[in-house]
Each structure stands twice: as structure tokens, then as C-alpha cells.
Amino acid sequence: MKKCIKFAPLKCVYTLLHFSTPFKNYIRIRFLRILSTFGFVRTTVHTCKECDKNYKSYQSLCNHRTKKHKVQNNSIEQHNNSIQQHNNSIEPKITAIKSEHFNCRFCDKSYKHQQSRSRHEIICKTKNNNSQIIETQNNNSQIIETQNNNSQIIETQNIQNNTNNGTINNTTIILNNFNEEKIEYLKNELMKNTLIRLTKHDDNSLKHAVPKIAQFIHFNPFHKENNNLEINSMKSKIAKKYVNGKWIFVKKEDILKEVHTKIVDILQKWIDSHRLELTRAMMNSLKDYKLINPEYLKKIILEEINLLGYLYYKNHMEEEEMNDKMEA
């Protein structure tokens, strides 16, 4: 009797299935190879050459070889180097994305997310102010011209020099009491221009807003009936105001604050009577201005009024005093 030869069960390389005969395993392997050539079968099994263990990924096979068999192939090192180079190339891009900030197109604020910037730009104050300033750019040239004309108005009823037969008759000027000035000559363009400057919130604009109106009222050479405030020194803490026919010495800081408060009240009354002609930003500019820091008010605004008063005294009042002495 011939003995039957028994074969050990064979394992397929691709599917890891066991077959009882070599012929069946051979047919199975040939069939899967044909399929793999056309891309129907994807071989994702990585087998260790030392112990025939299978792994799903090449990295797992590399870890197995280095730990169990202590093998360091050049291919493994090259693969690890390529992975490290790839990570190094990605890291700058990731850090750039993380460090990227989205800046507002209208102001200096920055945000981490684009959606946050979009929400801010809808209510950005600088954007609203710029849009309103653009609307008034067409009228800015006219406003500047009228402002210059306003500074050059000459009221002949206040100062009249009539030359008759070689003699000069100077009419006397009656000064108004402090806080009782006549300001009907202040034009609407001057008020609008002041409110536009208040919307800009910078030092140069604020210096030419309220102090400019103070100059038109108290330090105007063409309306000397309102020259009831005298500042003859920049460093002195004392000024003079005209009340009931007398010049009274007062504390300069207090009188400058009083002038500032009076001009703000004048602007508020003008806004209340001209609401239909103003934009929302121009109406809200005075509300924001009233919340100004007292230290900033003292150093910038009041100091500018002090300077304008001193310059007016040096340029006009000293000349008149010299003329009076010459005539006497």
C-alpha cells in the first residue's frame, strides 16, 4: 500500500488564507497576481523577512525590525529622513497659519479669525467716519473758503476811522461783559467744520476745533467788542476778564475751563437747532468729546486756547497800548 503524502496547510501571501494543497495555493496566487497587475487588488501587507510577521503599515514593520531584530537599514533611515523633511516643510506653513492675523481695513485692530474681523468692520467707527468725511469732501473747499472769509470780515460799525479835513475821529468800542458776547457772526460752515474735526479724534484736529471757536469769539481783531479776555503771559497763572466796566484778575486755569465749557454749550445748542442738516457721526462727535480725559483737556485743548490768547495779545493789544501812549 502506498502511503498518502500529507502536505502542511499553506498560507496565501496576499489574503493570508490557508490552503490544503500546493496546487490550490498556486492557482490562488496566480489569479491574485493577474488581478493586482490591473489594479483590482491592493497589497497592503508588509512582511518581516526574519520572522514572517505581517504588518499593515511600513512604519510598523520598521519599528518591529529595529526593536526585535536590531536592524538599521539604509532604506529605513532614508524613509525616516524623508518623513522628517516632510514634517519640517509643513511646520513653517502651520506656524504661519497660526500666527496669521487679520487686520481691519479701516483701523489698526487685528483679529485671530477672519469672521471676527468681518463682524468688527460692520460697526467700525473709523469706517463710518471716513464714509461721512468722503461725503463732505466736495464741500470742504467751500467750507475752507468761507472760514477764511469769516476771519477777514470787517465790521465798520465797530471801528470807523473817518478822515474829515485831515482830522481822524476814532469811535469808542464798548466791550461786552464776559459770558455776554454777541456771536451772531459765527457762520454755520464754521460749526460744521468744527464737528467734522471732532470726529477725527487726533491732536491736530482737536486743536483746531473748540480752540478755533474761542479765537473767533475772544481773540478776533474784527470783533473787538468781544475782546473781554486778556492773556499777557504763557507761564503766568493769572489772566484778566472784563466785567461791568472793570478788568478783574482771575485764575487762568479756571477761566480757560469756563471758556471751553461755554463753547461746548454753544455747539450743543447749534446741533439741537440743525439736526436735519447733520450726519449721525457729527451729532455723536460732541458726545464723545465730552468724555475726554481731563488731563488731555488740560495739556492739549486748554493750552491751545492759552497760546491763541497770548499770540493775540502780543500781535494786537500791545500795539494798541503803544498807540494810546503815543497819543497821550
C-alpha positions, 0 to 999 in steps of 0.5 A: 500500500502506498502511503498518502503524502500529507502536505502542511496547510499553506498560507496565501501571501496576499489574503493570508488564507490557508490552503490544503494543497500546493496546487490550490495555493498556486492557482490562488496566487496566480489569479491574485497576481493577474488581478493586482497587475490591473489594479483590482487588488491592493497589497497592503501587507508588509512582511518581516523577512526574519520572522514572517510577521505581517504588518499593515503599515511600513512604519510598523514593520520598521519599528518591529525590525529595529526593536526585535531584530536590531536592524538599521537599514539604509532604506529605513533611515532614508524613509525616516529622513524623508518623513522628517523633511516632510514634517519640517516643510509643513511646520513653517506653513502651520506656524504661519497659519497660526500666527496669521492675523487679520487686520481691519481695513479701516483701523489698526485692530487685528483679529485671530479669525477672519469672521471676527474681523468681518463682524468688527468692520460692520460697526467700525467707527473709523469706517463710518467716519471716513464714509461721512468725511468722503461725503463732505469732501466736495464741500470742504473747499467751500467750507475752507473758503468761507472760514477764511472769509469769516476771519477777514470780515470787517465790521465798520460799525465797530471801528470807523476811522473817518478822515474829515479835513485831515482830522481822524475821529476814532469811535469808542468800542464798548466791550461786552461783559464776559459770558455776554458776547454777541456771536451772531457772526459765527457762520454755520460752515464754521460749526460744521467744520468744527464737528467734522474735526471732532470726529477725527479724534487726533491732536491736530484736529482737536486743536483746531476745533473748540480752540478755533471757536474761542479765537473767533469769539475772544481773540478776533481783531474784527470783533473787538467788542468781544475782546473781554479776555486778556492773556499777557503771559504763557507761564503766568497763572493769572489772566484778566476778564472784563466785567461791568466796566472793570478788568478783574484778575482771575485764575487762568486755569479756571477761566480757560475751563469756563471758556471751553465749557461755554463753547461746548454749550454753544455747539450743543445748542447749534446741533439741537437747532440743525439736526436735519442738516447733520450726519449721525457721526457729527451729532455723536462727535460732541458726545464723545468729546465730552468724555475726554480725559481731563488731563488731555483737556488740560495739556492739549485743548486748554493750552491751545486756547492759552497760546491763541490768547497770548499770540493775540495779545502780543500781535494786537493789544500791545500795539494798541497800548503803544498807540494810546501812549503815543497819543497821550 
